Amino acid sequence: MGMPLSANDSKRMILFLLGGALAAVIAACALAQFFPEPPPTETVSLGTSGWTRLILVAVAAILVGQALRQSVAWHGGWPDWPKSCPAMLICLLGAGVLLAGEQALKGRAGDEINRYRIDDGPGIVLQWRHPGQLDSMGLLCRGGAVCALAGAFLLLLPESGRRVALVCGAAFHFCGILSAVFSVPPPGGNAPWLVQQAWVRVYRPYLQFVYLNNAYHFYSPEPGPPSFMWYRLDYADGERRWLRFPDDMKSPVRAHFQRLLSIGESANQPSGREPDQIRAEDVHQRIGQMLRIPDLPRDFIVPIAWREPAPNTRILLGGYARSIAKRFPVSDKSGAELLEIRLWRVVHSIIGPEPFSRGLDPSARKYFITSYQGLYDKTGIVKSTDPDEPLKYWLLSSYDRDDLAQMANRAAEQETRMMRIRDLRANAEFTGARQAVIEEEVRALGRLRRDLEDRLAGRKPAEIDLFALQAEIDRFPPPASEEK
């Protein structure tokens, strides 16, 4: 332990620390002005300017904190007004340093329009300008500036006022958590009006900033099934790598796995649009092609729903693909170049108590819902030549042996009914075109029934897994490759 500094030495030390902080943040702002951040490229890198600005702003924040610590130590604790005036001025100066640091970290993102775009039919419906690569650190500086201003306000108050302010701050925080819980409307009712206003106008921005609204909001009244991201990487030498995020077997601690769940949840933000007739017809024909059943009858093997991601979610999906491509740019066998990446969002449905009491396996294949998210190149751009484009954004399930047996019985019954209609009305009541349509439907039902009977008899796989057919795997789930 060193000797305590005298009053003059403490003043000189505080001025030296504050001067160093100002010099560091001014240097960071100068670097941001004269050496702007380069335009976005396929390889995202901070470069020398970015790392230098980050270090300078961090040094400036540390020096201001040390100056505040030295001022408090000089008075032997948190002083009352007016002795707290120097500490208050340091807090105000610290807020200014952090706000200037935010601008220095943000830099200039360049004037080029990024190639990330969304194509939905003819033309481009969205273009995304690449933000600064240090925007998140700038947001942290803004939050620190708010804390510094709050500290300056507390230094104006006497000790009893500080206690009241801190208690009110804690009450505000926990009321925000309660607003996230109570803002979920009960079944068949509405949330209280006052809670809705507080949640939308006050607490939602605050809880979103500190990221406390996710678990409290969505876990009331009960949690929903999580979403996972599965990636298939194809290389030029034919090697294929599977990755699953998050993977609890590879997470060192449980909190790491919980935080990675946000990757899948961020891809689960639908746009709210409904599929048109063309999309529904395309996916129906694509499923028939995968099953090798021409003219597959409707209402037998159909997707669960169509969930198109929101525009910002599509941008995130491209960023995920680009990040994976950077981590695994070449194959392990021959070092061949990565060609393309396929993405799936996988939801593990939660079964209720009644099916579980009947002995159903909650990890069975039929409880995994898959949604194809597209084919990407190594830069995160959606490829236009995608044979599985009709399957994109459709939620698909699998059919086990019991499902196939019920489907075969229903197909046989419907085939018999259509044959009776054909035979009873084969005279003058029906035109030739109508008779041909009924005849073709009878043949389609017969093809489906025979295919299902072959599966039940063991001559074909005893289940229908559209994900396995599309992903070209022979067992579910696909074996995840070891990360290096």
N, C-alpha and C positions, 0 to 999 in steps of 0.2 A: 504494500500500500504506500503510495507516495504522500508527500506532505500536501495539505490542502492549500489551494492557491489563495493569494491575497486578493483584495477587491480590485486593485489595478490590474493584476495579472488575469483575473477572471474576465474583466472588461476587454482586455487585449485579446484574450483567447476567443471570446464570443465574436468580436469584430473580425478576427482572422478567419474563423469558421464561416461567418456569413459572407465575407469577401470571397472566400474560396468557392462557396456555393453559387454566388452570383457569377463569378468568372466561368465556372463549369457550365451553367445553363446558358450563358451568353455564347460560349463556344459551341454548344450544341445547336443553338438557333442559327449561328453563322454557318455551320456545316450543312444544316437543312436548307439554307438559302443558296449557298454556292455549290453544294454537291447534292443535288436532289436525288431522290430515290429513282433508280432506273425504271424504265417501262417494264411491265410484266412479261416474263418469258416462261418457257416451259419448265425451267429450273428456278424455283423460287429461292432466293438467297438475299440476306440482308446486305451483304457486301461490307466493305471497310467503313463507309460512311454510316450505315445503319448500326453496326456494332459500336462504333465510336460514340454516336449520339446516345445509344442506350447506356453505355458506361458512364458518360458525362452526366446524364440526368440522374442515374442512380447515385453517383458520388455527390451531386448537389443535394439530393434528398437526405442522404446520410449526414452531410455536414450541417444542414439546417437542424436535423434532429439532435446532433451533438451540441449545437449552440443552445437549443432549448434546454437540453439536459444540464448544461453548464450553468445556465441562468437559474434554473430551479435549485441546483446544488449550492449556488452562491447564496441564496436566501435560506437555505436549510429546509426547503420544502416548498409547497405551492403557496406563494404569498397572497395576501389580500390586497385589494386596491387601496392606495395607488402604487404600492410596491410591485404589483403584478404587471405594471405598464410595460417594462422591457420584455417580459415573456409574451405579452399580448402582441407587441410589435413583431417579435420573432415569428409568432404564429401567422400573422398577416403576411410577413415577408415570405414565409414558407409556402403559404397558399399561392402567392404570386410566382414563386420559383416553380412550383408544380404545374401551374397553368401554362407558364412559358415552356416547361419541359414537355407538356402535352403537344404543343404546337411543333416543337422540335422533333419529337418522335413521329408525329404524323407525316411530316415531310410532304413532298409532292409525289403523287402516284404516277405521274406521267400523263401525257395527253392521248395515248393510244387507247382505242376501244379493244377490250379483251375479246378473244375469239369465242368465249363461252356464250352460247346462245341457245335458245329454245326454238325448235322448229315444230310447228303444229300445222301441218298442211302447207299450202303455198305461202312463202314469205316468212320473215322472222318476226316473232311477236314479242321478243324481249332481248335487249342487249344490256350487258352488265359491265359497268366500268370498274376496273380493278381498284380496290381501296389500298391505302397504305398498309404495308406489311406490319407496322407497329401500332396499329390503331388500338388493339387491346391493351397494350401498355399505356397508351395515352389515356384510355378510359380509367385505368388504375390511378394515373396521376390526377385525373379530375376528381375521383373519389377521395384521394388523399388531400386535395385542396379543400374539399367540403369538410373533411374532418379537422383540418387546420383552422378553418373559419369557425367551426363549432367550438374548438378549443379556445380561440380568441374571445368568443362570447362568454364562455364559462369563466375566463380570467377576469371579466368585468364584474362578476357577481361575488357576493360574500360567500363564505363557506356553506351557510345554510341554503342559500340560493343554488349553489352548485349541486348540493344533495337533491334538492327538489328537481332540478333540471335533469339529473341523471336518472332519477326514478321515473320522471315523465318520459324520458327516452326509452327506458326499458319497457314501460307500459305501451308506448307507441309500437315498439317492435313486436311484442306478443299480441297486441290487438290486430296487427297486420297478419300474423299467422292465423288467428281466429277468423279473420275476414276471408282468408283463402279457404278455410274449411267450410264456413257457413255460406259462402257464395255459391256453393253447389246446390242447385234446387232439389228438394226432396221429390220422390216419385209422385207424379200427378199434381205437383204444386209449384210454387214460385219461391225463390229466395226472398228474404225480407228486403224491402226497398232501401232502407238505410244501409244495410250491408252491401247491397249491390253498388250503391253510389260510392261508398268508401272504398270498395274493392277496385272499381274502374278508375276513379278519379285520383286516388291517393296511394293505395297500398300496392296495386299491381305493378306500377313502375319501380317502386322501392324493392319489393320482393324479387322482381325479375333481375334487378341490378345485383342484389346479393345472392341470387339463385336459391331462394328458399321456398318458392311457390310450387315447385314440381312435386315433391313428395307429399307435402301437406295438402295440396289441392287434389291431386289425382288419387291419393290413397284414401279419400273420403267420398263415399262411405266404404268402398272396398277397392283393392288394387285391380288393375286390368292386366292383361297379358303383355309381357315385354316384347319388343321388336329387336331382332338381331340382323346384322348385315353379313351375308355370305358372298364371297368373291371367288371367281374362277379365273385364273391367269393362264393364258395360252401363249407359249413361246414358239419361236421359229423352228426349233428342232423337234417339235411335237410334245415336249414336256408340258404337263398340266399341274398347276398348283392350286390347292383349295385353302382358303383362309376364312376364319369365322371370327367376327367381332361383335360383342366381347366373348371371350372364352374363359369360363371360370377356372378351367384346369391350368391356365397359363397366367392367371392373375396372382401376384405374390400375396396380396391381402384382399379381403372382401370389399373394402372401400374402393380399391382400384377397379374391380369388376362393376360396382355400382355406378361409378363415374363414367365408365365406358358405355353403359347402357344409354347414355344420352345420344350416342352416335345413331343407334337404331331409332330412338324416339324422334330425333330431328328429321329422319326420313319418313316419319309417319304423320305428315302434315298435309292433308288432302286439300285439293283446290275447291271441292264442292261441286264440280261439274258432273253431269250425268253422261253416260256413254250414248253415242248416237247409234242408229241402226246399222251403219256400215261397220263400226267397231265390233258390235255384237255378232254380225255375220262373219267377219274376218276371223274372230277367235273361234267361232264354231267350226269353220272350215279347217283351221289350223289344228284343232284338237282331233278332228277326223283324220287328218293326214298323219299325225303322230301315232294314232292307234291303228292306222292302216284299215280304216273302215270307211269306204266311200259312202257319201250321203248319210252321215251319222244322224240318226233321228234326234229331234230336239227334246229338251226336258229330261234327258237321261244323264249325260255327263256334261255338266255346265259349270262355269265359274261361280264362285260365291258372290262376288261383287267386283266393281271396278273402282279403284282408288287412285285417281290421278294426283301426283304430288303437286303442291303449290309451286309457283315459279321460283321462289327463293330456295325451296327444298331441292329442286332440280340442280340449282347451282351448287348446293352442298354435295349432292351425289357426284357431280363432276369433280369436285375437290377431293372427295374420298378416293375416287378412282385414281386421280393424279398422285395423291399421297401414297397409295399402295404401289403404284408404278415406280415411284422414287425409291421405295424400300426394297423392291424386288425387281430391278431392271433387267436382270439376265437370269437364265436358267442355271440350276445347280449342276446339271450333267455336262453341258458343253459350253456354257456361257452364251447361249443364243439370246437374241434380242426378244424383248417382250412385244407381242403383237397386239393383243387386245385383252380387255377385262370385262367380264359379265358380272352384273350385280343382281342379288336377290334380297328382298326383305322377307324375313321369316318370323312368323308369330307362333309362339307355342301356346295354344289355347289352354285355359284352365278349366278342368272338368268340375262338375258340381258334386255334392256329397252323394247323390243317388247313384250316378254311374260308378263312382268310386266304391260304393258299398257292394256293387254287383261284381267287383273284382276286375274292372276294366283298368288297363295299364295307362296311367297318365302320360307316359313317355311313348305311347304307340304312335306310329307314323301318321295316322289319320288326324291327330291333334296338332300337327304342324301345318300351318297355312303359309304358302309361299306366294310371293308377288315379285315377278320379274321387273327389274328396274332399268334394263337396257344394256346395250353393248357399247363400250367406250374404248378409245385408243389410249395410249400411254400419257397423253396430255390432258385427259379428262374431257375430251370432246365426244359427243354421241356420234357413233358411226351410222351413216345413212343406209348402208347395206347390211341389214340385220334380218336374217330369215325368221327370227322369232318376234319380230315387231308386233304381230297381232296379239301376242301374249302379254305385252307390256302393260303393267299396272293392274292386271286382273288377279284377284285372290283365288288361288287354286288349292283344292284339297285332294286327298287320295281316297281310294275306295278299297276297303278290305274285303275279305271273303263273304262276310255277312251282307255287306252292301251289294256285292255283285249278285248274290243269290236273290235278294229282293228285286234288284234291277232286272234280272233274267225273268222272274215271274211276271213282273209288270210288262216287260217287252212281249212275252208270250201272250198275255191277256190282250194287250193292245193289238198284236198281230191278228189274233183270232177275231177280234171285233171288226177290224178293218176288212178282213177277208169276208165276213158275213155281209158287211155293207156292200162290198164289191159284188158278191154273188146275188144278193137280193135286188140290187138296183142296176144290174148289168144290162137292162133292157133299154127302152126308149127314154127313161127318165134322165139318164146321164148322157152328156155329150161325150164325144170321143176324147177330148182333152181332159175332162174331169175324170173319166175312167182311167186314163193314163197316169194321172197324178196319184190316184188311189193305188194303182198297181205298183207304182214306184215306191210308195210309202210302205206297202206290204213287203216288198223285197228288202227295203232298208231295215225294217224291223226284224226280218228274218236273219239278215247278216249280223245285226247286233246280237240277237238271241243266240246264234250259233257261236259267235265269238265269246260270249259270256259263258256258255256251256263248256267250251273248250278250256276256259280258265278254271272253272269249277272242277273239271275232270282232271286237271293237272297237265293238259297238253300245252298250256301257256302259263305265264306267271299268274299266280292266284290273287293278284291285286292290280289295280290301275293307279299308277303314280305318274302324273303328267310332269312333275318336276324331274323325276329320274329320267324320263324319256327326253326331255329338253336338255338336261344337264349331262346326259350320256354317262350315267353312273349305274352301277349294278348293286349298290347297297346304300341304305340311308341311315344316318347322314353320310355325306362324302367324307373320306378321311382327311382331316385337316393336316396341312403340311407343317413341319416344325419350322418356326421362325428362327432366323439367325441374326 
